[in-house]
Every structure is written in C-alpha cells, then in structure tokens.
Amino acid sequence: MGRKMQDNINNRTIFCRDNIDILQGINSDSIDLIYLDPPFNKNKVFTAISGSAAEGAEFADIFRFADIKKQWLATIKEKQPKASILLNAVKTISGKHSYHFCYLAYMAIRLMACYRILKQTGSIYLHCDSTMSHYLKLLMDCIFGEENFCNDIIWQRNDKRGKGSQFKSKKFGNNTDNILFYSKSDKYHLQTTLWDETHIAQKFDKSDEKGRLYYTGIPIFCAKNMGARPNLCYQWRGFENPHPSGWRLSKARIEEEYQKGNIIISNDGKKIERRKYLDDYDGEPIDNHWTDIARISTSTEATGYPTQKPLALLERIIKASSNEGDMVLDPFCGSATSCVAAEKLNRQWIGIDISAKSYELLQLRLQTETDCALSDVNYQSTPPKRTDINTTIEAYGVS
C-alpha cells in the first residue's frame, strides 16, 4: 500500500515528538480515520508496571497554565471563535489557572489540526471518561459541528461491579469510558453491524430442505400494546392480527417476503412463520453501549502500559469507520494498539507519541501479533513538511 498523491507521510510511520508539531505538518484532507486516547485530565502521573514490556513509560496527566502557549490561544481565537468563547466561559467558571481551562486549550489546538487533516469522508473517535467528556463534547461541537456528532459510545470496561473498598463509597462505581464519535461531513463511511461466528452459529440453528440456515421467532404482528394501527390491519391468505395493532409489514411487503420464501405457511394452513436466512444476514447491529469487550488484564496482549486499550476495541472502531487501504492516525498512540489493529486489518497507519517507548512497544507487538516486517516501519522525530500549500504556516497554525 503506497502513499497517495495528496499524502506527505509514508504508511507505517511512528513519530516520537509532541503531536501538535507532527499534526501541523500533515497535508489537509489526507486521513480517513482518527482515533485518539489523550490524557483524561486526572491530575496525576501514570507509570508503567515494573518488570513489564512498557517499564519506563510514564506520563503526567496534569495541565498547568504555564504549559499553555499564548500562540495556541491566539490561533484558537482567530480560527475557531466558538471554541474560544467556550474556553473563556470555562475560565470564568473555574478560573484562569484551572485544570479544565488548561486541558481544553491543550486539546482544542490539537482537535483543530485533526479537523484540517481529516478527509471529508472521514471520522474521528475521541476516547475520554466522565472527567471531561461533557466539556469535550462541547469543544467537538464547536470544531467539528454539532450536526456532525454521531454517537457518544459507552464502553463498559468490566462486568458492572464497582471497585471494592474497606470504606463506604460516596458514589456509584465507575466502570465505563466515553468515546465521542464525529464525522467531518455527511459523506462518512460506517459499518454498523458485527459479524461474530460463534453468535451466528447459535442464532441460525435451523435449516430448510435445501440446507439453507435460518432462524425464526421474528415478530410478524405488532404487539397489542403498540396501539391501533388501522393502515396495517388487513387479512392476508386467511391470517390477520386479532389485535388492532396490525401487521409489522404492509400487505405488499408481506406478499413479497412470502414469494421470496421468507414467510412460511404450515402444511395445515394454520400457522405462519417468518424466517431470516443466513444468506440475507449482514451481521448483528451494534448500538452505542459496548459491553462485550473486556478491559486489558493479564491477557497476552498486555504490555503493562498504564492506559492500554484492548485490541478488540480498536478493531471494532477501525472496521466500522474505514476500508482496507485507508489511512488511520493515532496522535496519542501510547502502547501502539491502534497501529497493531490497523496493520492486522490491512489499513495504512500513522502513530504519534511524545515518548520513544511507544516505538519500542510497537516493534515488540508487530513482531508478536502481526506479519509486518520491522524494516517496513518508519521511525521519525522530525515533523513532516506539507506539500499541499506554497506558503509557510505560522507556528501552531491550523490553516
């Protein structure tokens, strides 16, 4: 998978540097999917497990006013006045030196750069938790547009059990993360069904005379508590709903399904059955509450990185919002899970992290979890140079 004409970064590249410097140098409209798992503004230092593959990795999830560059605030005010108004409102509520204001300023300049480099057909998934999710939702509305908000995905990290303690808790257990899903326009790609072989084998447990697998139990009548639906009350081939709620399909659609073999009348003419064949099945619909992906514990993919996310989580996002050959970017790639998932799914990928430890973990994981040759991976610490413009961009600008 080679580099496309509009791109200025090679596939399988990891940058070890502050991501704003790298994002600044990527050509506009060149990324298909962005996943970012930034610091959550927890006001503490995270350290990798001693003796693990990630030992030595450490990052401070602490934001101070001294870390916020004046140029960031000037650029936000000029390029994204709505976001600037939001920041000022937070500053008024919490104070100029508050963690919230400083964190949002840090995120705003990076999300603005993400917006610029994302294709019109692209999507972005921002992983956060209840610490800042409501603030980040407003910030994303300002930058990506409220009309391009798709979902607030709730990832349930464990089996609903709260964290144990010898002291009486003063709040409910927190077992979920938020993933804010936005598009750049209404032309984005999305696959909203999941194909699971085990689930399918259990679901399609019957076969017809031709050996085609199917399942039944699909309602054909509306439930009586759905109220009267006169336009769906009719008699068809001697059958009708005894309740005024009527059928689930129009009379024409019932006949069409019958002719296709999806509606079966018993030999004695007394029973009617609606079937769903495996041949016509696109997968299990996915909602925004993800309870089937376990958190990293002692699995073989665990590296000891303090905020590592499961490979299955990234695989679901990448499958849902990209096609093979598309370019996936993770500006906070940490334990490199997004890069590994993209490689396994035949996508192109770029990772960015301020620590060189990410490159070490990426090398290890590519060797053990994929067929990618390490010689194909590019390590960079110098920001790329844009090739889609002729003028020099002001530092931290997002043009």
Secondary structure by P-SEA (a helix, b strand, c coil): cccccccccccbbbbcccaaaaaaacccccccbbbbbccccccbbbbcccccccccbbbbcccccccccaaaaaaaaaccaaaaaaaaaaaaacccccaaaaaaaaaaaaaaaaaaaccccbbbbbbbccccaaaaaaaaaaaccccccccbbbbbcccccccccccccccccccbbbbbbbbccccbbbbcbbbbaaaaaaaaccccccccccccccccccccccccccccccccccccccccccccccaaaaaaaaaaccccccccccbbbbbbbcccccccccccccccccccccccccccccccccaaaaaaaaaacccccbbbbbcccccaaaaaaaaaacccbbbbbccaaaaaaaaaaaacccccccccbbbbcbbbbbccccccccccccc
